[in-house]
């Protein structure tokens, strides 16, 4: 299965201290309904058959919600029941040994309270780190609060996600704003609550808002490191902008369009972006998409599908055939695909912002299995289970051609290094931040839309701070 960055956001760690007549599996399900993104079975008082039975019951619940289950310390139990992974402490089995037992796709988490421990765990093959305690905690009496500045150093010392733990509740979670954690591991803040589902929903909302700002930075660094090749079949109006935007963030674009060369480019590219503005290249899109069955992410941009039944029909055919990882369009285009009806007057219809964009995104995600991005004043990113909201940007993005097409191309690069809804949300956040920087720079130069267009590319390349 492997770890996705979004798995780390809200990590529920079990404790039977607060069952109050419920089973642990029932409490875990309540947390999952509330938005928990990963679960760790951590029951020090259980062992043998009792622990295995509990683990199997919770694994069944986690599978129902598509959420990874990790077992605390017990690598052999994780292997026996087929759990997604294990979390080990400094005195438990080494991460490298756990990896050799569980295999390359298992999720391995390691506790790290120092920079040295963090770097050693990453080198040993850990997928994420658990670090804390950030506040006083009732589950470990001897846990001393970790200095916030030092916790920051731990986060910055590694390239893998760091999950913060220790006494986190809905009342104090926002005190961690500005840290560089990728998520929150919570015990009593979830399971001690009278209404676990409601409390988890509060924590989920706060956690995604706190984690999203750090997502673009981490994922962009991965793009720059891996330089993914993104094949773009896009329209003639924006082909140059899409290529330059990818180059600006460290990606490597190829703009091949001929159907006869699709198999060759599929073999060397890491992602494919199909833009319905290039209606003359529909055969190439289908050929490229069918050649992408090996697992590379496919992004479909339904340009014009809100006002063209022809484009919408072809787009729906393409979606059905290639099963894309992501569909990105404006709110009207997403609603048009979700309902198969015209919903707008043109490609850049400013009145096409529908009030139900979030619902349309979720509906389309559930119908297609794709991550759906509905761009607008607020960007909504849905995966069929969870919904992310990304605010920011500027109205000037609609005053120059290609910003939506550029975003779709950038999504190809982000999804190539982390194929998840959080990665898509992080890409939207990066684009919005760059647009805001570009507008500020444009105002400083007393420029217009031409200046803004140039400044946006400068901001994407990191030249405007």
Secondary structure, DSSP 4 states (H G I P E B T S, - for coil): ----GGGGSEEEE--GGG-TTS-HHHHHHHHHHHT--EEEE--TT--HHHHHHHHHHHHHHHHHHT-EEEEES-HHHHHHHT-SEEEE-TTSS-HHHHHHHH-TTSEEEEE--SHHHHHHHHHTT-SEEEEE-SS--SS-TTPPPPPHHHHHHHHHH-SSEEEEESS--TTTGGGGTT---SEEEESHHHHTSSSHHHHHHHHHHHHHHHHHHHHHHHHHHHHHHH--EEEEE--TTTHHHHHHHHHHTT-EEE----GGGHHHHHHH-SEEEEETT-GGGHHHHHHHHHTTTTS-EEEEE-TTTTT-HHHHHHHHHHHHHH--SEEEEEHHHHHHHHHTS---SSTT-GGG--TTHHHHHHHHHHHH-SEEEEESSEEEEE-SS-EEEEE---GGGGSSTTHHHHHHHHHHHHHHH--SHHHHHHHHHHHHHHHHHHHHHHHHTT--HHHHHHHHHHHHTT---
